[in-house]
Amino acid sequence: MKSKRPRSRLPKRDWRRTHRGTAPRQWAPSARRAKAPSLSLRGVLIFTLVAFEVGLAVWVVINPRLAVASLQVQGASHVTQAELQRASGLSRHQSIFLVDGGAVGRRLAALPWIRTAQVRVQLPDSVQVSVEEWTPVATYQPIGVNTPTYYLSPQGEALGVAPSTASLLAIRGPGCLGLTPGRSPIDSRTLTALVNIQRGFPDLFKQVITSYQIGSDGSVFFTTARGWQGSLGRVITPEDIDALTSKLASLKSYSAKQDLNGLKPGQILYLEDPLAVAVGPVPQATPPSSSPRASASPTIGSSPQPSRPASPNPTPSSEALVQCL
């Protein structure tokens, strides 16, 4: 027998009415949410931190205990402390944290004597500078102008005034207009070639070159310790510099047959033509006469004697002035 389920006394729900579609609800912000946002604790902390950092930066910059107080230099022998101080651009009221070591090093390296410069900041108030100076290879004495003798760097730049007792290779040449430290009275390639010849001359020929003289036309003469001279001809272009090798080779051949120690002071050895090495007296500054000059000099080869360059001791004149490089 089937039992009946008891009927509930609560009113029966209509499922059609429960699942009937209704319009979507519209969200309306509450009055509390519509208010303007107030300053939070996080914003206060950020503002305080920024203000502290700005104040700390200002304090570091203006604090006199952190200003540059000393410039310590190592490796300088030709440049004074005052010259380095002026060239560095540093001041005693400048903050140590505002020192740009790279910029200071570049300004110091612009000085004629300074080859390299390294700058290091040492807290709290010191700047340390380590410099390497150029080693001069020769001295240059201009002819015809009232300028002193200068040391020359391997690049051909005038470094500073050289004393008359300097024991370096001496070069006399045309007066250079506006010659000051940092300017070049001689081309670097020409200087390198002349210095290399002077350094290798004792081993090749058992002779010592003490000085060079450069004419206004670019002709180069050298003087040995024994007093005799040699003419290398013009040394201006790269081709002239390359031709020096063949001229020295011809001199080597000549020295194998003739003893260079036999040359007397006042004689000159002409090497302009490698095929015709000749020995003769030093030419005079006066113009030659119309009659041909007899030559009893020994020569190598059968080619005629080459034309002679200007005297190695020219008379100074304003026309010999050249522009500095």
Order of alpha helices (4+ residues) and beta strands (2+ residues): alpha-alpha-beta-alpha-alpha-beta-beta-beta-beta-beta-beta-beta-alpha-beta-beta-beta-alpha-beta-beta-beta
